Amino acid sequence: MTNERLALNDLLEKAGDGDFLRTVAESVLQLLMEADVDGLIGAGRHERNAERMTWRNGYRDRTLDTRLGSLNLKIPKLRAGSYFPPFLEARKTTEKALVAVIQEAWIGGVSTRRVDELAQAMGLSGISKSQVSKLCKEIDERVKAFLDRPLEGDWPYLWLDATYLKVREGGRIVSVAAIIAVAANTDGRREIVGLGIGPSEAETFWATFLKGLMKRGLRGIKLVISDVHEVLITAEI
């Protein structure tokens, strides 16, 4: 990964919808808080452990305003003592590390090193290596679930956009094509319905991407809005 490539949030904002980032960001922060609290307590949720320091006692709601939008978080409460996530103080550093984790998860699976860097940037000290590995798996699964979710109902309007991103592969920096699809349903609600990464904007890449959308349920399209992508025009779907 490298800072030379276009940030994922810039690409999504260009498409006119940041729900993907906000949703995943909320999930990542929630998972990290839960792991941090497990470390402070000395036991996981519902785990019997004679060395535990205290117990969980519900949650309190907290809205965190970020460049990704307003994130709705549930801060864990404890029966004895209190818990305040340190990342609520160091927001700018946290946001940068958080976006890096989501970008990596989207492109090819998040690494334990990246999640560990995020935890350190957030000032979280109660997360073990095994918890970091578990978090990586859960983050990847949440991103995959979002990208593979079924699309229900009709989507009359479809926006397609593409750009190139810089990624690290085998110790070297390479350029990959990124496609984003945003659609509006009959109620006028817009959603990101697809994100794809490929070696280039070849006809086969566009065709495979669009066929994947239709396989997931995208239908009822009346208008497609896009820049002039010659390969998109000639792609057979």
C-alpha positions as CSV (number, residue, x, y, z in Angstrom):
1,M,0.0,0.0,0.0
2,T,1.2,3.6,-0.6
3,N,0.0,7.1,0.0
4,E,0.6,7.9,-3.7
5,R,-2.7,6.4,-4.7
6,L,-6.1,8.0,-4.6
7,A,-7.7,7.6,-1.2
8,L,-10.7,5.4,-1.2
9,N,-12.9,8.1,0.5
10,D,-12.1,10.4,-2.4
11,L,-13.3,7.8,-4.9
12,L,-16.5,7.2,-3.0
13,E,-17.2,10.9,-2.5
14,K,-16.8,11.3,-6.3
15,A,-19.5,8.7,-6.7
16,G,-21.7,10.7,-4.4
17,D,-22.2,8.2,-1.6
18,G,-20.1,7.6,1.5
19,D,-22.4,5.0,3.1
20,F,-19.9,2.3,2.5
21,L,-17.1,4.0,4.3
22,R,-19.3,5.1,7.2
23,T,-20.8,1.6,7.7
24,V,-17.5,-0.2,7.6
25,A,-15.8,2.5,9.8
26,E,-18.5,2.1,12.4
27,S,-18.0,-1.7,12.4
28,V,-14.2,-1.5,12.6
29,L,-14.2,1.0,15.5
30,Q,-16.8,-1.0,17.4
31,L,-14.8,-4.2,17.0
32,L,-11.7,-2.5,18.2
33,M,-13.4,-1.1,21.3
34,E,-14.9,-4.5,22.1
35,A,-11.4,-6.1,21.9
36,D,-9.9,-3.3,24.0
37,V,-12.5,-3.7,26.7
38,D,-11.9,-7.5,26.7
39,G,-8.2,-6.8,27.4
40,L,-9.0,-4.3,30.2
41,I,-11.5,-6.7,31.9
42,G,-9.3,-9.7,31.5
43,A,-12.0,-11.8,29.9
44,G,-14.2,-11.9,26.8
45,R,-17.9,-11.5,26.7
46,H,-19.6,-14.3,28.7
47,E,-16.2,-15.8,29.5
48,R,-15.7,-17.3,32.9
49,N,-12.3,-16.2,34.2
50,A,-11.2,-15.9,37.8
51,E,-8.7,-13.2,36.9
52,R,-11.3,-10.8,35.4
53,M,-11.2,-7.3,36.9
54,T,-14.9,-6.3,36.3
55,W,-17.9,-7.0,34.1
56,R,-19.6,-5.3,31.2
57,N,-22.6,-3.2,32.0
58,G,-24.3,-2.2,28.7
59,Y,-23.5,0.7,26.4
60,R,-23.8,4.4,26.0
61,D,-24.4,6.0,22.6
62,R,-21.9,8.4,21.2
63,T,-21.7,10.1,17.8
64,L,-18.3,10.7,16.4
65,D,-18.0,13.4,13.6
66,T,-15.3,12.6,11.1
67,R,-14.4,13.3,7.5
68,L,-16.2,10.1,6.6
69,G,-19.4,11.4,8.1
70,S,-21.1,11.0,11.5
71,L,-20.3,7.6,13.0
72,N,-22.8,6.1,15.5
73,L,-20.9,4.2,18.2
74,K,-21.8,2.3,21.3
75,I,-19.3,2.8,24.0
76,P,-19.0,-0.2,26.4
77,K,-19.8,0.5,30.1
78,L,-18.3,-1.3,33.0
79,R,-19.8,-2.2,36.4
80,A,-16.7,-0.9,38.2
81,G,-14.7,2.0,36.8
82,S,-15.3,3.5,33.4
83,Y,-14.1,3.1,29.8
84,F,-13.4,6.0,27.5
85,P,-11.9,5.2,24.0
86,P,-8.7,7.2,23.6
87,F,-9.3,7.6,19.9
88,L,-12.0,10.1,20.6
89,E,-9.2,12.5,21.5
90,A,-6.8,11.8,18.7
91,R,-9.3,11.9,15.8
92,K,-7.2,13.1,12.9
93,T,-4.6,10.3,13.4
94,T,-7.3,7.8,13.9
95,E,-9.2,8.7,10.8
96,K,-6.1,8.4,8.6
97,A,-5.3,4.9,10.0
98,L,-8.9,3.9,9.8
99,V,-9.3,4.7,6.1
100,A,-6.0,2.9,5.4
101,V,-7.4,-0.3,7.0
102,I,-10.7,0.0,5.0
103,Q,-8.9,0.6,1.7
104,E,-6.7,-2.4,2.3
105,A,-9.7,-4.6,3.2
106,W,-11.5,-3.5,0.1
107,I,-8.6,-4.2,-2.3
108,G,-7.3,-7.5,-1.1
109,G,-7.8,-8.3,2.5
110,V,-6.5,-6.4,5.5
111,S,-3.2,-7.3,7.1
112,T,-2.5,-7.9,10.9
113,R,0.2,-5.2,10.6
114,R,-2.3,-2.6,9.4
115,V,-4.8,-3.4,12.1
116,D,-2.0,-3.3,14.7
117,E,-1.0,0.1,13.4
118,L,-4.6,1.3,13.7
119,A,-4.9,0.1,17.3
120,Q,-1.7,1.9,18.2
121,A,-2.9,5.1,16.4
122,M,-6.0,4.9,18.5
123,G,-4.1,4.5,21.7
124,L,-5.6,1.1,22.4
125,S,-3.4,-1.0,24.7
126,G,-5.6,-4.0,25.6
127,I,-5.6,-5.8,22.2
128,S,-3.5,-9.0,21.9
129,K,-2.1,-10.4,18.7
130,S,-4.7,-13.1,18.6
131,Q,-7.4,-10.5,18.9
132,V,-5.8,-8.5,16.0
133,S,-5.9,-11.6,13.8
134,K,-9.5,-12.2,14.7
135,L,-10.3,-8.6,13.9
136,C,-8.7,-8.9,10.5
137,K,-10.9,-11.8,9.7
138,E,-14.1,-10.1,10.9
139,I,-13.2,-6.9,9.0
140,D,-12.6,-8.8,5.7
141,E,-15.8,-10.7,6.2
142,R,-17.8,-7.5,6.8
143,V,-16.4,-5.9,3.7
144,K,-17.0,-9.0,1.6
145,A,-20.6,-9.2,2.9
146,F,-21.2,-5.6,1.8
147,L,-19.8,-6.2,-1.7
148,D,-21.6,-9.5,-2.2
149,R,-25.0,-8.5,-0.7
150,P,-28.1,-9.3,-2.8
151,L,-29.7,-6.3,-4.6
152,E,-33.5,-6.3,-4.3
153,G,-36.0,-4.3,-6.3
154,D,-35.6,-2.2,-9.4
155,W,-32.6,0.2,-9.8
156,P,-33.5,2.5,-12.8
157,Y,-30.4,4.7,-12.6
158,L,-26.8,3.4,-12.6
159,W,-23.6,5.5,-12.3
160,L,-20.3,3.9,-13.3
161,D,-16.9,5.4,-12.6
162,A,-13.3,4.2,-12.7
163,T,-9.8,5.2,-11.6
164,Y,-6.4,3.7,-11.0
165,L,-4.9,3.0,-7.6
166,K,-1.4,2.2,-6.5
167,V,-1.0,-1.0,-4.5
168,R,2.0,-3.0,-3.3
169,E,2.3,-6.5,-4.7
170,G,5.3,-8.8,-4.1
171,G,7.4,-5.9,-2.8
172,R,6.8,-3.5,-5.7
173,I,4.2,-0.8,-6.4
174,V,1.8,-1.6,-9.3
175,S,-1.2,0.2,-10.7
176,V,-4.7,-1.5,-10.6
177,A,-8.0,-0.4,-12.0
178,A,-10.9,0.3,-9.6
179,I,-14.5,0.4,-10.7
180,I,-17.4,1.8,-8.6
181,A,-21.1,1.4,-9.3
182,V,-23.7,3.6,-7.6
183,A,-27.4,3.0,-8.3
184,A,-30.7,4.7,-7.4
185,N,-33.8,2.6,-6.7
186,T,-37.4,3.5,-7.4
187,D,-37.7,5.4,-4.0
188,G,-34.8,7.6,-5.1
189,R,-32.3,6.1,-2.6
190,R,-28.7,5.9,-3.8
191,E,-26.4,3.1,-2.8
192,I,-23.0,1.9,-3.7
193,V,-23.9,-1.4,-5.3
194,G,-20.5,-2.6,-6.5
195,L,-16.7,-2.1,-6.2
196,G,-14.2,-4.0,-8.3
197,I,-10.5,-4.2,-8.6
198,G,-8.6,-5.5,-11.7
199,P,-5.3,-5.3,-13.5
200,S,-6.7,-2.9,-16.1
201,E,-9.9,-1.5,-17.6
202,A,-10.2,-4.3,-20.2
203,E,-13.5,-5.3,-21.8
204,T,-13.5,-8.6,-19.8
205,F,-13.1,-6.8,-16.5
206,W,-16.0,-4.5,-17.2
207,A,-18.1,-7.4,-18.5
208,T,-17.4,-9.6,-15.5
209,F,-18.1,-6.7,-13.1
210,L,-21.4,-5.9,-14.7
211,K,-22.5,-9.5,-14.9
212,G,-21.7,-9.8,-11.2
213,L,-24.0,-7.0,-10.4
214,M,-26.8,-8.6,-12.4
215,K,-26.2,-11.9,-10.8
216,R,-26.7,-10.2,-7.4
217,G,-30.1,-8.9,-8.5
218,L,-29.4,-5.5,-10.2
219,R,-32.4,-5.0,-12.6
220,G,-34.8,-2.5,-14.0
221,I,-32.0,-0.2,-15.3
222,K,-33.3,2.6,-17.6
223,L,-30.3,4.9,-17.7
224,V,-26.6,4.4,-17.3
225,I,-24.4,7.5,-16.5
226,S,-20.7,7.2,-17.1
227,D,-17.6,8.9,-18.6
228,V,-16.7,7.8,-22.1
229,H,-15.1,4.4,-21.4
230,E,-14.6,2.8,-24.8
231,V,-14.2,-0.7,-23.3
232,L,-17.4,-0.2,-21.3
233,I,-19.3,0.5,-24.5
234,T,-17.9,-2.5,-26.3
235,A,-18.2,-4.9,-23.3
236,E,-20.7,-7.7,-24.0
237,I,-23.1,-8.2,-21.1
